[in-house]
């Protein structure tokens, strides 16, 4: 699958940070439909129990979910994207808003994607969350030239063999725990080539800032 799955929820939203192609699957999750209409985006699917939207939209691309359910609207959208063969996910409107508990739930959704050999990005107003598991994340030239804060957090069981290179603060083959925020408040350094984070065993949350005008690559 060449495209990505773009999911737009009802939380904080500051526009799409990547170009949309015909290969992409765009899913509006509940009141994320308002953002789609605001930006002239035509979603392929509209999913939700529609409690936050306030009404059930009409059309053949609607998946109506019960209010009482195990999966959140965004997790159901993720499962739908996976079921359609997508392995890269951009999630917007999944932080902040009126329900901070959904931000935590969506971080868990990123781990769900990593556990299913997929990758997701959770966009806030001017920042991004990613989760990596048993892998290396290399930042390209777009990020090398960007001066901003960067943090790494252990997610779940202890993360073994963590290496952080070409940032202001570096680490080599250390262990990180979820009860010790050792990786907070690092930063990118201009002209440091290809900074990267690697974890040999376990999962990490990556948190970094982006400009409103930047297109992710």
N, C-alpha and C positions, 0 to 999 in steps of 0.2 A: 504494500500500500504506500503510494508516494505522498499522499496528503496527510493532514493532521486533523484531529478532532478539536474543534473550538467550542467550548462550553461557556455560555454567558449566564451568570446568576444574578441575584437581586442585591448583592452587597455593594461595596465601594467600586466604582467603575470610572476609568479615565481614558476610555478608548482602546482600540485594538492596537497592539504593538508589533504585529507582523502582517505581511501581505496575505490576502485571502486568495486562494486559487480554486479552480473548478474541482480539484481533487479533494478539497477539504469537506468535512462534515461539520456543519454548524448547528449546534443545539442550543435553543433558548430554554433555560431552566426556570420555570415559573415566571416571576416578575422580571427576569432578565429579558423577557420579550419587549419590555418598555425601552430598554437600552438599544435593542435591535432596531426598533422603529425610529428611535432618536437618531441613530447613525445610518439609517437606510440599509440595514443588513436584513436579508431575507433568510431566515433560518430554515434548514432542511427539516428539522424536527422541533416541536415545542412539547416539553415534558414537564409534568409537575402535578401537584395536588391543587395548585392555583389558589392557595390560601393567601399568599402575599400579593398575587396579581389582583385578586378580588373578583375575578370572573373567569369562566372557562371559555377560552377562545374557540372559534369554530374553524373547521377545515379538516382535510384528510391526513394532515401531518401532525396530528395531536395525539399524544399519549397521556391519558388522564390517569393519575395515580390516586390511591386512597390517602386520606389524611393520616390515618393510623397505619404505619408501615415501618419496616426495619431500615430500609435504605433511605437516605436523604435524596432529594431531587437530583443533586449533583452526582452522588454515587450511582444512582440509577442511570444518569446520562453517561457516566464513565463506562459502566457495564455495557450500555448500548453501543458506545463507540468501539469498545474492545470486541464485542460480538460482530461488528461490521469490519473487523480486520485492522483497525487503527492502533498504532503503537506510540504515537506522539500526541500529546494533549496540551492545549493552552486553555487555562481556566481563568475567566474574568468574572468580576462581581462575586467572588467567593471569599472575600475578607471584609472585615468591618461591618458596615451597615448597622442594623438594629440588633443583630444576633452575633456577638463575638464567639459564642459556642460553636457556630458554624465555621468560623475560621479554624478552630481546633479540629473540627470534623474534617475539613478539607485538607488539612495537613496530613491527617490519617489517610485520606483518599490518595494523596501523593505516594504514601508508603504502599498502599494497595496497588497502585500502578507499578511501582518498582518491583514489588513481589510478583507481578505478572509480566515481568520482562518488558515493561513499557516505561515511558518517561513523561512526566508532566511538569508544567510550570503554573504556579498559582500567582496571578498578578494582583497586587494592591494598587493604590493610587500612584505610587512612584517607586514601588519595590517589587521584588519577585521572591517567591519561595520555590525551591526545588528539593527533592529528596533523592539521594543516591544510595544504592545498596550493593555492597560487594563489587564496587566499580570505581572508575576514575572519571572525574569531570574536569575537562580542560576548557578554559575560557579563551575565546578567539580574540582577534585583534580589536574587535569592537569593544570588548571589555578591557583589554590591555591599556587602551587610551582613555579609559573612563576612570576618573578619580572619585571614589566613593567608598562608603563603609561596606564591610563584608563580615558576616558571622557564620559560624558553624556550630551546630548543636547535635548532640547524640539523641537519637530517637529510638526508644525501646531499650533492648538489652545492650550491654556495653559494646562499643564499636572498637574493634581491634585493628591495629596496624594502620593508623590514620597518618597520612602525610599531607602537609600543607606547604606548597612551595610557591615562591615568587609573589608573595604578599608581604606586607609590612612585617608581620610576625609569622615565623615559619615553624614547622614541626616535622619531625622525622620518625615515622613508625611508632607513634604513641597510641595509648588506649584512652578513650573518652567514655564518660559515664553520663547518664541522663540526669543525675543529681548534682552535677558539677558543671556550671556554664563556663568551661575553660576557653571556648572558641569565640566568645563574644567580642565585638568591637575591634576586629581586624580591619584592614583596608587594602584596596588595590593600590599599586605603586606605578606611576607613569613609567613607561619604557621597560618595565620588567616583562620579559617575553613569556607568553603563554602560562599564566598562573594556573595551578590546578590543585584539586583536592582528591585524595584517594582514600578509600577505606577497604581493607582486605576482608573484613568480616563484620557485618552489622550495617546499620543505616544512619545516615546523617541528614539533617536539615541544613540547606544552604540558603542564606538570606542576603540579598544585596539590592542596592538602589539602582534605578534607571531614570533617565530623563524622559519627560513626556514626549519629546520629539524623536527619541531614539527608536529605530526599528530593530527588533531582535533578529539575530541571524542564526 
